[in-house]
Amino acid sequence: MSRISEQKIKKIKEIILSFLFHNSPKSFYTYGIAQETARDEEFIKRLLQELAKEELVVKVDKNSKGIKYLRRERWRLTNKAFKAYSGLQ
């Protein structure tokens, strides 16, 4: 399998952030983001974890009733990232 260049990974991260910004404040499961970007779910999960380390996205680990997810992960933009994207618009 061929490796993806850093430039392409950066572009995919931008697509993820753009998708989350345009659908903000809603949070999405990893599967939904992978479907939107037409990429593998594990690959998108790794990129989302990298974006979380950069404090651009945050993992939502509880459902609307306050019960913690056991296996699923939802993601949304951080307030800091949303303000930065809003300034660019």
PyMOL Python script that loads the backbone (N, CA, C, O; Angstrom):
from pymol import cmd

cmd.read_pdbstr("""\
ATOM      1  N   MET A   1       0.836  -1.174   0.000  1.00  0.00           N
ATOM      2  CA  MET A   1       0.000   0.000   0.000  1.00  0.00           C
ATOM      3  C   MET A   1       0.886   1.244   0.000  1.00  0.00           C
ATOM      4  O   MET A   1       1.890   1.292   0.710  1.00  0.00           O
ATOM      5  N   SER A   2       0.530   2.214  -0.766  1.00  0.00           N
ATOM      6  CA  SER A   2       1.342   3.417  -0.848  1.00  0.00           C
ATOM      7  C   SER A   2       1.086   4.343   0.336  1.00  0.00           C
ATOM      8  O   SER A   2       0.002   4.349   0.921  1.00  0.00           O
ATOM      9  N   ARG A   3       2.091   5.112   0.668  1.00  0.00           N
ATOM     10  CA  ARG A   3       1.979   6.062   1.767  1.00  0.00           C
ATOM     11  C   ARG A   3       1.369   7.364   1.269  1.00  0.00           C
ATOM     12  O   ARG A   3       1.529   7.735   0.106  1.00  0.00           O
ATOM     13  N   ILE A   4       0.677   8.042   2.151  1.00  0.00           N
ATOM     14  CA  ILE A   4       0.076   9.333   1.819  1.00  0.00           C
ATOM     15  C   ILE A   4       1.044  10.415   2.263  1.00  0.00           C
ATOM     16  O   ILE A   4       1.573  10.358   3.373  1.00  0.00           O
ATOM     17  N   SER A   5       1.279  11.391   1.415  1.00  0.00           N
ATOM     18  CA  SER A   5       2.220  12.452   1.734  1.00  0.00           C
ATOM     19  C   SER A   5       1.667  13.349   2.836  1.00  0.00           C
ATOM     20  O   SER A   5       0.459  13.410   3.062  1.00  0.00           O
ATOM     21  N   GLU A   6       2.562  14.034   3.504  1.00  0.00           N
ATOM     22  CA  GLU A   6       2.174  14.961   4.576  1.00  0.00           C
ATOM     23  C   GLU A   6       1.266  16.065   4.041  1.00  0.00           C
ATOM     24  O   GLU A   6       0.357  16.518   4.736  1.00  0.00           O
ATOM     25  N   GLN A   7       1.510  16.489   2.826  1.00  0.00           N
ATOM     26  CA  GLN A   7       0.690  17.535   2.210  1.00  0.00           C
ATOM     27  C   GLN A   7      -0.756  17.060   2.050  1.00  0.00           C
ATOM     28  O   GLN A   7      -1.691  17.814   2.317  1.00  0.00           O
ATOM     29  N   LYS A   8      -0.938  15.814   1.615  1.00  0.00           N
ATOM     30  CA  LYS A   8      -2.287  15.281   1.436  1.00  0.00           C
ATOM     31  C   LYS A   8      -2.971  15.051   2.785  1.00  0.00           C
ATOM     32  O   LYS A   8      -4.175  15.271   2.914  1.00  0.00           O
ATOM     33  N   ILE A   9      -2.214  14.613   3.783  1.00  0.00           N
ATOM     34  CA  ILE A   9      -2.777  14.433   5.126  1.00  0.00           C
ATOM     35  C   ILE A   9      -3.250  15.772   5.675  1.00  0.00           C
ATOM     36  O   ILE A   9      -4.316  15.859   6.284  1.00  0.00           O
ATOM     37  N   LYS A  10      -2.459  16.809   5.460  1.00  0.00           N
ATOM     38  CA  LYS A  10      -2.839  18.147   5.915  1.00  0.00           C
ATOM     39  C   LYS A  10      -4.129  18.598   5.219  1.00  0.00           C
ATOM     40  O   LYS A  10      -5.000  19.191   5.855  1.00  0.00           O
ATOM     41  N   LYS A  11      -4.252  18.321   3.934  1.00  0.00           N
ATOM     42  CA  LYS A  11      -5.451  18.685   3.174  1.00  0.00           C
ATOM     43  C   LYS A  11      -6.679  17.927   3.697  1.00  0.00           C
ATOM     44  O   LYS A  11      -7.759  18.507   3.808  1.00  0.00           O
ATOM     45  N   ILE A  12      -6.522  16.650   4.017  1.00  0.00           N
ATOM     46  CA  ILE A  12      -7.636  15.867   4.553  1.00  0.00           C
ATOM     47  C   ILE A  12      -8.057  16.409   5.912  1.00  0.00           C
ATOM     48  O   ILE A  12      -9.250  16.468   6.212  1.00  0.00           O
ATOM     49  N   LYS A  13      -7.092  16.805   6.738  1.00  0.00           N
ATOM     50  CA  LYS A  13      -7.419  17.418   8.032  1.00  0.00           C
ATOM     51  C   LYS A  13      -8.215  18.707   7.828  1.00  0.00           C
ATOM     52  O   LYS A  13      -9.160  18.979   8.568  1.00  0.00           O
ATOM     53  N   GLU A  14      -7.833  19.492   6.830  1.00  0.00           N
ATOM     54  CA  GLU A  14      -8.573  20.726   6.527  1.00  0.00           C
ATOM     55  C   GLU A  14     -10.007  20.406   6.105  1.00  0.00           C
ATOM     56  O   GLU A  14     -10.935  21.123   6.479  1.00  0.00           O
ATOM     57  N   ILE A  15     -10.191  19.354   5.344  1.00  0.00           N
ATOM     58  CA  ILE A  15     -11.533  18.939   4.914  1.00  0.00           C
ATOM     59  C   ILE A  15     -12.368  18.534   6.129  1.00  0.00           C
ATOM     60  O   ILE A  15     -13.545  18.883   6.224  1.00  0.00           O
ATOM     61  N   ILE A  16     -11.760  17.801   7.048  1.00  0.00           N
ATOM     62  CA  ILE A  16     -12.459  17.393   8.268  1.00  0.00           C
ATOM     63  C   ILE A  16     -12.885  18.619   9.071  1.00  0.00           C
ATOM     64  O   ILE A  16     -14.032  18.711   9.507  1.00  0.00           O
ATOM     65  N   LEU A  17     -11.965  19.555   9.264  1.00  0.00           N
ATOM     66  CA  LEU A  17     -12.275  20.760  10.029  1.00  0.00           C
ATOM     67  C   LEU A  17     -13.357  21.593   9.350  1.00  0.00           C
ATOM     68  O   LEU A  17     -14.235  22.145  10.015  1.00  0.00           O
ATOM     69  N   SER A  18     -13.290  21.679   8.042  1.00  0.00           N
ATOM     70  CA  SER A  18     -14.297  22.424   7.293  1.00  0.00           C
ATOM     71  C   SER A  18     -15.675  21.785   7.442  1.00  0.00           C
ATOM     72  O   SER A  18     -16.670  22.483   7.638  1.00  0.00           O
ATOM     73  N   PHE A  19     -15.732  20.459   7.350  1.00  0.00           N
ATOM     74  CA  PHE A  19     -16.992  19.742   7.515  1.00  0.00           C
ATOM     75  C   PHE A  19     -17.581  19.985   8.901  1.00  0.00           C
ATOM     76  O   PHE A  19     -18.774  20.256   9.032  1.00  0.00           O
ATOM     77  N   LEU A  20     -16.744  19.887   9.936  1.00  0.00           N
ATOM     78  CA  LEU A  20     -17.232  20.110  11.296  1.00  0.00           C
ATOM     79  C   LEU A  20     -17.654  21.554  11.509  1.00  0.00           C
ATOM     80  O   LEU A  20     -18.613  21.818  12.235  1.00  0.00           O
ATOM     81  N   PHE A  21     -16.945  22.497  10.883  1.00  0.00           N
ATOM     82  CA  PHE A  21     -17.313  23.913  11.026  1.00  0.00           C
ATOM     83  C   PHE A  21     -18.673  24.197  10.394  1.00  0.00           C
ATOM     84  O   PHE A  21     -19.514  24.859  11.003  1.00  0.00           O
ATOM     85  N   HIS A  22     -18.889  23.706   9.194  1.00  0.00           N
ATOM     86  CA  HIS A  22     -20.144  23.992   8.491  1.00  0.00           C
ATOM     87  C   HIS A  22     -21.341  23.299   9.121  1.00  0.00           C
ATOM     88  O   HIS A  22     -22.483  23.684   8.866  1.00  0.00           O
ATOM     89  N   ASN A  23     -21.099  22.291   9.935  1.00  0.00           N
ATOM     90  CA  ASN A  23     -22.189  21.588  10.614  1.00  0.00           C
ATOM     91  C   ASN A  23     -22.167  21.826  12.120  1.00  0.00           C
ATOM     92  O   ASN A  23     -22.781  21.080  12.882  1.00  0.00           O
ATOM     93  N   SER A  24     -21.461  22.861  12.540  1.00  0.00           N
ATOM     94  CA  SER A  24     -21.341  23.174  13.955  1.00  0.00           C
ATOM     95  C   SER A  24     -22.646  23.736  14.483  1.00  0.00           C
ATOM     96  O   SER A  24     -23.334  24.411  13.716  1.00  0.00           O
ATOM     97  N   PRO A  25     -23.038  23.521  15.699  1.00  0.00           N
ATOM     98  CA  PRO A  25     -22.369  22.883  16.842  1.00  0.00           C
ATOM     99  C   PRO A  25     -22.635  21.393  16.937  1.00  0.00           C
ATOM    100  O   PRO A  25     -22.328  20.787  17.964  1.00  0.00           O
ATOM    101  N   LYS A  26     -23.186  20.792  15.922  1.00  0.00           N
ATOM    102  CA  LYS A  26     -23.498  19.367  15.928  1.00  0.00           C
ATOM    103  C   LYS A  26     -22.210  18.544  15.982  1.00  0.00           C
ATOM    104  O   LYS A  26     -21.191  18.930  15.409  1.00  0.00           O
ATOM    105  N   SER A  27     -22.268  17.417  16.671  1.00  0.00           N
ATOM    106  CA  SER A  27     -21.117  16.519  16.714  1.00  0.00           C
ATOM    107  C   SER A  27     -21.413  15.290  15.852  1.00  0.00           C
ATOM    108  O   SER A  27     -22.569  14.907  15.671  1.00  0.00           O
ATOM    109  N   PHE A  28     -20.356  14.684  15.329  1.00  0.00           N
ATOM    110  CA  PHE A  28     -20.500  13.566  14.407  1.00  0.00           C
ATOM    111  C   PHE A  28     -19.667  12.377  14.862  1.00  0.00           C
ATOM    112  O   PHE A  28     -18.593  12.530  15.445  1.00  0.00           O
ATOM    113  N   TYR A  29     -20.191  11.190  14.580  1.00  0.00           N
ATOM    114  CA  TYR A  29     -19.426   9.973  14.843  1.00  0.00           C
ATOM    115  C   TYR A  29     -18.295   9.874  13.833  1.00  0.00           C
ATOM    116  O   TYR A  29     -18.355  10.457  12.751  1.00  0.00           O
ATOM    117  N   THR A  30     -17.271   9.130  14.202  1.00  0.00           N
ATOM    118  CA  THR A  30     -16.128   8.911  13.316  1.00  0.00           C
ATOM    119  C   THR A  30     -16.599   8.345  11.981  1.00  0.00           C
ATOM    120  O   THR A  30     -16.096   8.726  10.924  1.00  0.00           O
ATOM    121  N   TYR A  31     -17.554   7.445  12.035  1.00  0.00           N
ATOM    122  CA  TYR A  31     -18.086   6.822  10.817  1.00  0.00           C
ATOM    123  C   TYR A  31     -18.664   7.875   9.866  1.00  0.00           C
ATOM    124  O   TYR A  31     -18.410   7.823   8.662  1.00  0.00           O
ATOM    125  N   GLY A  32     -19.431   8.820  10.387  1.00  0.00           N
ATOM    126  CA  GLY A  32     -20.036   9.856   9.551  1.00  0.00           C
ATOM    127  C   GLY A  32     -19.006  10.749   8.895  1.00  0.00           C
ATOM    128  O   GLY A  32     -19.155  11.136   7.736  1.00  0.00           O
ATOM    129  N   ILE A  33     -17.967  11.076   9.634  1.00  0.00           N
ATOM    130  CA  ILE A  33     -16.893  11.910   9.080  1.00  0.00           C
ATOM    131  C   ILE A  33     -16.142  11.131   8.003  1.00  0.00           C
ATOM    132  O   ILE A  33     -15.771  11.697   6.975  1.00  0.00           O
ATOM    133  N   ALA A  34     -15.917   9.841   8.232  1.00  0.00           N
ATOM    134  CA  ALA A  34     -15.240   9.001   7.239  1.00  0.00           C
ATOM    135  C   ALA A  34     -16.074   8.898   5.969  1.00  0.00           C
ATOM    136  O   ALA A  34     -15.529   8.931   4.866  1.00  0.00           O
ATOM    137  N   GLN A  35     -17.387   8.772   6.114  1.00  0.00           N
ATOM    138  CA  GLN A  35     -18.266   8.709   4.946  1.00  0.00           C
ATOM    139  C   GLN A  35     -18.221  10.018   4.161  1.00  0.00           C
ATOM    140  O   GLN A  35     -18.187  10.011   2.931  1.00  0.00           O
ATOM    141  N   GLU A  36     -18.220  11.127   4.874  1.00  0.00           N
ATOM    142  CA  GLU A  36     -18.219  12.445   4.227  1.00  0.00           C
ATOM    143  C   GLU A  36     -16.916  12.693   3.461  1.00  0.00           C
ATOM    144  O   GLU A  36     -16.930  13.308   2.395  1.00  0.00           O
ATOM    145  N   THR A  37     -15.804  12.219   3.998  1.00  0.00           N
ATOM    146  CA  THR A  37     -14.511  12.453   3.362  1.00  0.00           C
ATOM    147  C   THR A  37     -14.093  11.313   2.440  1.00  0.00           C
ATOM    148  O   THR A  37     -13.051  11.391   1.790  1.00  0.00           O
ATOM    149  N   ALA A  38     -14.907  10.245   2.378  1.00  0.00           N
ATOM    150  CA  ALA A  38     -14.637   9.070   1.532  1.00  0.00           C
ATOM    151  C   ALA A  38     -13.278   8.454   1.860  1.00  0.00           C
ATOM    152  O   ALA A  38     -12.475   8.155   0.976  1.00  0.00           O
ATOM    153  N   ARG A  39     -13.048   8.274   3.164  1.00  0.00           N
ATOM    154  CA  ARG A  39     -11.799   7.670   3.636  1.00  0.00           C
ATOM    155  C   ARG A  39     -12.098   6.537   4.603  1.00  0.00           C
ATOM    156  O   ARG A  39     -13.229   6.370   5.059  1.00  0.00           O
ATOM    157  N   ASP A  40     -11.073   5.769   4.905  1.00  0.00           N
ATOM    158  CA  ASP A  40     -11.174   4.663   5.847  1.00  0.00           C
ATOM    159  C   ASP A  40     -11.423   5.196   7.255  1.00  0.00           C
ATOM    160  O   ASP A  40     -10.852   6.209   7.657  1.00  0.00           O
ATOM    161  N   GLU A  41     -12.280   4.500   7.995  1.00  0.00           N
ATOM    162  CA  GLU A  41     -12.669   4.952   9.326  1.00  0.00           C
ATOM    163  C   GLU A  41     -11.483   4.988  10.299  1.00  0.00           C
ATOM    164  O   GLU A  41     -11.378   5.924  11.092  1.00  0.00           O
ATOM    165  N   GLU A  42     -10.604   4.009  10.259  1.00  0.00           N
ATOM    166  CA  GLU A  42      -9.443   3.979  11.153  1.00  0.00           C
ATOM    167  C   GLU A  42      -8.468   5.110  10.828  1.00  0.00           C
ATOM    168  O   GLU A  42      -7.873   5.699  11.731  1.00  0.00           O
ATOM    169  N   PHE A  43      -8.308   5.408   9.556  1.00  0.00           N
ATOM    170  CA  PHE A  43      -7.440   6.506   9.140  1.00  0.00           C
ATOM    171  C   PHE A  43      -7.994   7.844   9.651  1.00  0.00           C
ATOM    172  O   PHE A  43      -7.244   8.668  10.173  1.00  0.00           O
ATOM    173  N   ILE A  44      -9.291   8.053   9.502  1.00  0.00           N
ATOM    174  CA  ILE A  44      -9.930   9.286   9.966  1.00  0.00           C
ATOM    175  C   ILE A  44      -9.839   9.381  11.484  1.00  0.00           C
ATOM    176  O   ILE A  44      -9.630  10.468  12.023  1.00  0.00           O
ATOM    177  N   LYS A  45      -9.994   8.259  12.177  1.00  0.00           N
ATOM    178  CA  LYS A  45      -9.894   8.257  13.641  1.00  0.00           C
ATOM    179  C   LYS A  45      -8.498   8.716  14.069  1.00  0.00           C
ATOM    180  O   LYS A  45      -8.360   9.493  15.014  1.00  0.00           O
ATOM    181  N   ARG A  46      -7.476   8.237  13.379  1.00  0.00           N
ATOM    182  CA  ARG A  46      -6.099   8.642  13.704  1.00  0.00           C
ATOM    183  C   ARG A  46      -5.906  10.137  13.479  1.00  0.00           C
ATOM    184  O   ARG A  46      -5.270  10.812  14.290  1.00  0.00           O
ATOM    185  N   LEU A  47      -6.452  10.657  12.380  1.00  0.00           N
ATOM    186  CA  LEU A  47      -6.340  12.087  12.098  1.00  0.00           C
ATOM    187  C   LEU A  47      -7.105  12.918  13.125  1.00  0.00           C
ATOM    188  O   LEU A  47      -6.637  13.977  13.543  1.00  0.00           O
ATOM    189  N   LEU A  48      -8.281  12.438  13.532  1.00  0.00           N
ATOM    190  CA  LEU A  48      -9.058  13.153  14.548  1.00  0.00           C
ATOM    191  C   LEU A  48      -8.326  13.177  15.884  1.00  0.00           C
ATOM    192  O   LEU A  48      -8.380  14.178  16.598  1.00  0.00           O
ATOM    193  N   GLN A  49      -7.651  12.100  16.227  1.00  0.00           N
ATOM    194  CA  GLN A  49      -6.874  12.073  17.458  1.00  0.00           C
ATOM    195  C   GLN A  49      -5.708  13.058  17.397  1.00  0.00           C
ATOM    196  O   GLN A  49      -5.377  13.696  18.396  1.00  0.00           O
ATOM    197  N   GLU A  50      -5.087  13.181  16.227  1.00  0.00           N
ATOM    198  CA  GLU A  50      -4.018  14.174  16.047  1.00  0.00           C
ATOM    199  C   GLU A  50      -4.577  15.587  16.175  1.00  0.00           C
ATOM    200  O   GLU A  50      -3.953  16.450  16.792  1.00  0.00           O
ATOM    201  N   LEU A  51      -5.755  15.825  15.592  1.00  0.00           N
ATOM    202  CA  LEU A  51      -6.388  17.143  15.699  1.00  0.00           C
ATOM    203  C   LEU A  51      -6.794  17.442  17.143  1.00  0.00           C
ATOM    204  O   LEU A  51      -6.782  18.599  17.561  1.00  0.00           O
ATOM    205  N   ALA A  52      -7.147  16.418  17.896  1.00  0.00           N
ATOM    206  CA  ALA A  52      -7.496  16.610  19.309  1.00  0.00           C
ATOM    207  C   ALA A  52      -6.258  17.020  20.106  1.00  0.00           C
ATOM    208  O   ALA A  52      -6.355  17.841  21.018  1.00  0.00           O
ATOM    209  N   LYS A  53      -5.102  16.459  19.774  1.00  0.00           N
ATOM    210  CA  LYS A  53      -3.858  16.841  20.444  1.00  0.00           C
ATOM    211  C   LYS A  53      -3.511  18.301  20.155  1.00  0.00           C
ATOM    212  O   LYS A  53      -2.916  18.986  20.987  1.00  0.00           O
ATOM    213  N   GLU A  54      -3.890  18.766  18.964  1.00  0.00           N
ATOM    214  CA  GLU A  54      -3.649  20.158  18.573  1.00  0.00           C
ATOM    215  C   GLU A  54      -4.749  21.084  19.094  1.00  0.00           C
ATOM    216  O   GLU A  54      -4.725  22.287  18.834  1.00  0.00           O
ATOM    217  N   GLU A  55      -5.711  20.524  19.828  1.00  0.00           N
ATOM    218  CA  GLU A  55      -6.837  21.249  20.426  1.00  0.00           C
ATOM    219  C   GLU A  55      -7.724  21.928  19.385  1.00  0.00           C
ATOM    220  O   GLU A  55      -8.211  23.038  19.600  1.00  0.00           O
ATOM    221  N   LEU A  56      -7.926  21.253  18.259  1.00  0.00           N
ATOM    222  CA  LEU A  56      -8.817  21.765  17.223  1.00  0.00           C
ATOM    223  C   LEU A  56     -10.173  21.066  17.251  1.00  0.00           C
ATOM    224  O   LEU A  56     -11.190  21.660  16.892  1.00  0.00           O
ATOM    225  N   VAL A  57     -10.184  19.813  17.674  1.00  0.00           N
ATOM    226  CA  VAL A  57     -11.443  19.080  17.837  1.00  0.00           C
ATOM    227  C   VAL A  57     -11.460  18.482  19.241  1.00  0.00           C
ATOM    228  O   VAL A  57     -10.424  18.324  19.887  1.00  0.00           O
ATOM    229  N   VAL A  58     -12.659  18.160  19.686  1.00  0.00           N
ATOM    230  CA  VAL A  58     -12.812  17.543  20.997  1.00  0.00           C
ATOM    231  C   VAL A  58     -13.708  16.322  20.852  1.00  0.00           C
ATOM    232  O   VAL A  58     -14.670  16.324  20.083  1.00  0.00           O
ATOM    233  N   LYS A  59     -13.374  15.280  21.606  1.00  0.00           N
ATOM    234  CA  LYS A  59     -14.154  14.046  21.567  1.00  0.00           C
ATOM    235  C   LYS A  59     -15.314  14.181  22.544  1.00  0.00           C
ATOM    236  O   LYS A  59     -15.123  14.554  23.702  1.00  0.00           O
ATOM    237  N   VAL A  60     -16.511  13.876  22.072  1.00  0.00           N
ATOM    238  CA  VAL A  60     -17.702  13.856  22.917  1.00  0.00           C
ATOM    239  C   VAL A  60     -17.878  12.407  23.344  1.00  0.00           C
ATOM    240  O   VAL A  60     -18.141  11.535  22.515  1.00  0.00           O
ATOM    241  N   ASP A  61     -17.732  12.150  24.649  1.00  0.00           N
ATOM    242  CA  ASP A  61     -17.767  10.761  25.095  1.00  0.00           C
ATOM    243  C   ASP A  61     -19.025  10.377  25.864  1.00  0.00           C
ATOM    244  O   ASP A  61     -19.112   9.283  26.422  1.00  0.00           O
ATOM    245  N   LYS A  62     -20.009  11.295  25.888  1.00  0.00           N
ATOM    246  CA  LYS A  62     -21.276  10.982  26.558  1.00  0.00           C
ATOM    247  C   LYS A  62     -22.437  11.290  25.630  1.00  0.00           C
ATOM    248  O   LYS A  62     -22.364  12.206  24.811  1.00  0.00           O
ATOM    249  N   ASN A  63     -23.510  10.517  25.762  1.00  0.00           N
ATOM    250  CA  ASN A  63     -24.686  10.780  24.944  1.00  0.00           C
ATOM    251  C   ASN A  63     -25.527  11.886  25.590  1.00  0.00           C
ATOM    252  O   ASN A  63     -25.133  12.454  26.609  1.00  0.00           O
ATOM    253  N   SER A  64     -26.671  12.184  25.001  1.00  0.00           N
ATOM    254  CA  SER A  64     -27.505  13.282  25.491  1.00  0.00           C
ATOM    255  C   SER A  64     -28.066  13.023  26.886  1.00  0.00           C
ATOM    256  O   SER A  64     -28.476  13.960  27.570  1.00  0.00           O
ATOM    257  N   LYS A  65     -28.088  11.760  27.315  1.00  0.00           N
ATOM    258  CA  LYS A  65     -28.580  11.416  28.650  1.00  0.00           C
ATOM    259  C   LYS A  65     -27.461  11.383  29.688  1.00  0.00           C
ATOM    260  O   LYS A  65     -27.707  11.099  30.860  1.00  0.00           O
ATOM    261  N   GLY A  66     -26.238  11.672  29.262  1.00  0.00           N
ATOM    262  CA  GLY A  66     -25.104  11.693  30.174  1.00  0.00           C
ATOM    263  C   GLY A  66     -24.448  10.347  30.394  1.00  0.00           C
ATOM    264  O   GLY A  66     -23.594  10.205  31.269  1.00  0.00           O
ATOM    265  N   ILE A  67     -24.836   9.364  29.613  1.00  0.00           N
ATOM    266  CA  ILE A  67     -24.244   8.028  29.734  1.00  0.00           C
ATOM    267  C   ILE A  67     -23.009   7.952  28.843  1.00  0.00           C
ATOM    268  O   ILE A  67     -23.049   8.306  27.665  1.00  0.00           O
ATOM    269  N   LYS A  68     -21.923   7.487  29.426  1.00  0.00           N
ATOM    270  CA  LYS A  68     -20.653   7.421  28.701  1.00  0.00           C
ATOM    271  C   LYS A  68     -20.688   6.334  27.631  1.00  0.00           C
ATOM    272  O   LYS A  68     -21.159   5.223  27.873  1.00  0.00           O
ATOM    273  N   TYR A  69     -20.176   6.677  26.427  1.00  0.00           N
ATOM    274  CA  TYR A  69     -20.071   5.701  25.340  1.00  0.00           C
ATOM    275  C   TYR A  69     -18.998   4.676  25.680  1.00  0.00           C
ATOM    276  O   TYR A  69     -17.965   5.013  26.258  1.00  0.00           O
ATOM    277  N   LEU A  70     -19.248   3.439  25.322  1.00  0.00           N
ATOM    278  CA  LEU A  70     -18.255   2.394  25.553  1.00  0.00           C
ATOM    279  C   LEU A  70     -17.329   2.229  24.352  1.00  0.00           C
ATOM    280  O   LEU A  70     -16.125   2.035  24.518  1.00  0.00           O
ATOM    281  N   ARG A  71     -17.885   2.306  23.148  1.00  0.00           N
ATOM    282  CA  ARG A  71     -17.082   2.077  21.941  1.00  0.00           C
ATOM    283  C   ARG A  71     -17.134   3.220  20.945  1.00  0.00           C
ATOM    284  O   ARG A  71     -16.191   3.408  20.177  1.00  0.00           O
ATOM    285  N   ARG A  72     -18.186   3.966  20.943  1.00  0.00           N
ATOM    286  CA  ARG A  72     -18.372   4.990  19.915  1.00  0.00           C
ATOM    287  C   ARG A  72     -17.680   6.287  20.314  1.00  0.00           C
ATOM    288  O   ARG A  72     -17.467   6.557  21.496  1.00  0.00           O
ATOM    289  N   GLU A  73     -17.336   7.079  19.311  1.00  0.00           N
ATOM    290  CA  GLU A  73     -16.733   8.383  19.546  1.00  0.00           C
ATOM    291  C   GLU A  73     -17.388   9.401  18.631  1.00  0.00           C
ATOM    292  O   GLU A  73     -17.516   9.183  17.426  1.00  0.00           O
ATOM    293  N   ARG A  74     -17.799  10.505  19.215  1.00  0.00           N
ATOM    294  CA  ARG A  74     -18.310  11.623  18.430  1.00  0.00           C
ATOM    295  C   ARG A  74     -17.311  12.759  18.544  1.00  0.00           C
ATOM    296  O   ARG A  74     -16.571  12.858  19.523  1.00  0.00           O
ATOM    297  N   TRP A  75     -17.297  13.612  17.533  1.00  0.00           N
ATOM    298  CA  TRP A  75     -16.312  14.685  17.477  1.00  0.00           C
ATOM    299  C   TRP A  75     -16.997  15.993  17.115  1.00  0.00           C
ATOM    300  O   TRP A  75     -17.979  16.010  16.374  1.00  0.00           O
ATOM    301  N   ARG A  76     -16.463  17.096  17.652  1.00  0.00           N
ATOM    302  CA  ARG A  76     -16.925  18.427  17.294  1.00  0.00           C
ATOM    303  C   ARG A  76     -15.738  19.384  17.381  1.00  0.00           C
ATOM    304  O   ARG A  76     -14.702  19.061  17.962  1.00  0.00           O
ATOM    305  N   LEU A  77     -15.908  20.558  16.797  1.00  0.00           N
ATOM    306  CA  LEU A  77     -14.862  21.579  16.872  1.00  0.00           C
ATOM    307  C   LEU A  77     -14.778  22.144  18.279  1.00  0.00           C
ATOM    308  O   LEU A  77     -15.783  22.222  18.985  1.00  0.00           O
ATOM    309  N   THR A  78     -13.581  22.537  18.683  1.00  0.00           N
ATOM    310  CA  THR A  78     -13.446  23.260  19.942  1.00  0.00           C
ATOM    311  C   THR A  78     -13.917  24.693  19.729  1.00  0.00           C
ATOM    312  O   THR A  78     -13.989  25.167  18.595  1.00  0.00           O
ATOM    313  N   ASN A  79     -14.232  25.370  20.804  1.00  0.00           N
ATOM    314  CA  ASN A  79     -14.658  26.763  20.697  1.00  0.00           C
ATOM    315  C   ASN A  79     -13.551  27.627  20.094  1.00  0.00           C
ATOM    316  O   ASN A  79     -13.827  28.530  19.305  1.00  0.00           O
ATOM    317  N   LYS A  80     -12.306  27.351  20.462  1.00  0.00           N
ATOM    318  CA  LYS A  80     -11.157  28.090  19.930  1.00  0.00           C
ATOM    319  C   LYS A  80     -11.060  27.934  18.409  1.00  0.00           C
ATOM    320  O   LYS A  80     -10.842  28.910  17.692  1.00  0.00           O
ATOM    321  N   ALA A  81     -11.221  26.721  17.935  1.00  0.00           N
ATOM    322  CA  ALA A  81     -11.148  26.462  16.490  1.00  0.00           C
ATOM    323  C   ALA A  81     -12.337  27.092  15.764  1.00  0.00           C
ATOM    324  O   ALA A  81     -12.183  27.615  14.660  1.00  0.00           O
ATOM    325  N   PHE A  82     -13.521  27.045  16.380  1.00  0.00           N
ATOM    326  CA  PHE A  82     -14.701  27.643  15.752  1.00  0.00           C
ATOM    327  C   PHE A  82     -14.505  29.153  15.593  1.00  0.00           C
ATOM    328  O   PHE A  82     -14.839  29.710  14.547  1.00  0.00           O
ATOM    329  N   LYS A  83     -13.973  29.815  16.611  1.00  0.00           N
ATOM    330  CA  LYS A  83     -13.725  31.256  16.528  1.00  0.00           C
ATOM    331  C   LYS A  83     -12.699  31.581  15.453  1.00  0.00           C
ATOM    332  O   LYS A  83     -12.829  32.576  14.740  1.00  0.00           O
ATOM    333  N   ALA A  84     -11.676  30.735  15.339  1.00  0.00           N
ATOM    334  CA  ALA A  84     -10.636  30.962  14.324  1.00  0.00           C
ATOM    335  C   ALA A  84     -11.231  30.816  12.925  1.00  0.00           C
ATOM    336  O   ALA A  84     -10.944  31.628  12.045  1.00  0.00           O
ATOM    337  N   TYR A  85     -12.050  29.798  12.713  1.00  0.00           N
ATOM    338  CA  TYR A  85     -12.690  29.600  11.416  1.00  0.00           C
ATOM    339  C   TYR A  85     -13.698  30.712  11.135  1.00  0.00           C
ATOM    340  O   TYR A  85     -13.831  31.146   9.991  1.00  0.00           O
ATOM    341  N   SER A  86     -14.400  31.172  12.147  1.00  0.00           N
ATOM    342  CA  SER A  86     -15.379  32.255  11.959  1.00  0.00           C
ATOM    343  C   SER A  86     -14.692  33.529  11.511  1.00  0.00           C
ATOM    344  O   SER A  86     -15.235  34.284  10.705  1.00  0.00           O
ATOM    345  N   GLY A  87     -13.510  33.766  12.026  1.00  0.00           N
ATOM    346  CA  GLY A  87     -12.746  34.951  11.641  1.00  0.00           C
ATOM    347  C   GLY A  87     -12.309  34.914  10.191  1.00  0.00           C
ATOM    348  O   GLY A  87     -12.143  35.965   9.572  1.00  0.00           O
ATOM    349  N   LEU A  88     -12.121  33.729   9.637  1.00  0.00           N
ATOM    350  CA  LEU A  88     -11.691  33.579   8.251  1.00  0.00           C
ATOM    351  C   LEU A  88     -12.830  33.751   7.266  1.00  0.00           C
ATOM    352  O   LEU A  88     -12.597  34.071   6.100  1.00  0.00           O
ATOM    353  N   GLN A  89     -14.061  33.544   7.718  1.00  0.00           N
ATOM    354  CA  GLN A  89     -15.218  33.612   6.829  1.00  0.00           C
ATOM    355  C   GLN A  89     -15.561  35.033   6.459  1.00  0.00           C
ATOM    356  O   GLN A  89     -16.513  35.264   5.714  1.00  0.00           O
TER     357      GLN A  89
END
""", "prot")
cmd.dss("prot")
cmd.show_as("cartoon", "prot")
cmd.util.cbc("prot")
cmd.orient("prot")
